[in-house]
Amino acid sequence: MGILLKNISTLLTLQEARRKDGRRITEADLGILQKQSVLIEKEKIAWMGPTGKLPKEFARKKIKEHDMKGLTVMPGLIECHTHLIYAGNRAAEFEMRNQGVSYQEIAAKGGGILSTMKHTRESSLKQLVQEGQKRVNHFISQGVTTIEMKSGYALNLKDELKVLQAAQNLEGVRTVSTFLGAHALPPEFKTYESYLEFLADQVLPVVKKKKLAGRVDVFIEKGFFPKEASEKYLRRAKEMGFDVLIHADQMTLSGGSEVAINVEALSGDHLLQITNKEIQALAKSNVTCVMLPSADLYTRTKYPPAKELIEAGARVALATDFNPGTSPTQDLNLVGLLARLEMKMSLPQVISAYTVGAAFALNLQNETGSIEVGKCADILCTPQDWRCMFYSVGEVVEKKVFSRGKLVFDRLK
């Protein structure tokens, strides 16, 4: 049975934003249409056009109708950078950072990622799935239809596989798993280079064989994984058939964005410390620049130069970076507001970054991120005017959410 979303008051297709590959977005690229209908069949968008103009070949079929009168309909939002599967919390470290202790100092004393590692290793698969599903449900309630999830809080073979298995057991929306074993140096290894060799030789082949992740990430940073060894590791991952991406230039200008360009990574994430040289190089590349402003808020650092990247022609995406240490929030409104206030992004640029840009970051631009015939029916329906999006932190707006044609959330009266 098909599903017809009829009498749509305002439809944002984002089609032109997709055609522009998510670059230099303006309001005209949102594809704003009035009094439209969208037909869903077998998880895909089968037709779209003016209300009352449904072609005869579709009209003869069984169709369940949803009246969208008074609603804004747009592509489902995409969370392209999260660390959603973990155990425990790091509230004590939050207080330490507020009192002047640096992230690197905390990590050197066994805190940070290694603290979460201990709790995650001790948790069962069932526990990780239960907690993970609660977090997924909260994202869905905000209109998210695709969620990326990284491993990297176990740092050994057995428990990294457990984390990836937990991600595959989550329900409701499309999930994209990323192997981030190269997140920190576990206590079992002396050097970052030896640990990367272990990951490449013994862990990645297992991840590939078990089909637990199709992407590999690495944290290139002073006090973490060095540039040269990381590039070698990512090239080996690509040879195995993985897509690659990078935590880059967050706390220092560590060369991560340069590596991202060299290895043709899908994305370079964070990018706080980049200069005009890196901005121009990224703009000429196909690397999506993933901005994570809630992490910058929590760590009290500067924000990435999103405006400069956009003006240079780079493609930008936004995400929460949800994790227990440096961004313990799932609030997309907060991310969008910070992008507007602190990174000087326009509202159309924010909307595109959370749809088209994020789809590119996950290599899903041909499946989702815009409303077009043939694409997956990942759709957000809301009574909120699009001009009021990413404006009021804490505001709860009830929604109707379709993920691949299936109604996964409905709180509209």
Protein Blocks (a to p, Z undefined) as FASTA:
>chain_A
ZZddehifbaceklmmmmnnopaiafklnopaehiadddeehiafbgcdehiacfklmmp
ccddddfehiacddddddfbdcfbcgdjdklmmmmmmnopafklmmmnopajllmmmmmm
mpcfklmmmmmmmmmmmmmmnopabdcddehinopaklmmmmmmmmmmpghiacddddff
blbccfkbmbfklmmmmmmmmmmmmmmmnopafbdcddddehiacfklmmmmmmmmmmno
pacdddehklbcnhlmmmmmmnopabdghjlmpcfklmmmmmmmmbdcdddfklmmmnop
acddfklmmmnopacdddekiafkloccfbfklmmmmmmmmnopafklmmmmmmmmmmmm
nopmmmgopacehiacdddddfbdfklgokbghiacdddddeehiafbdcbZZ
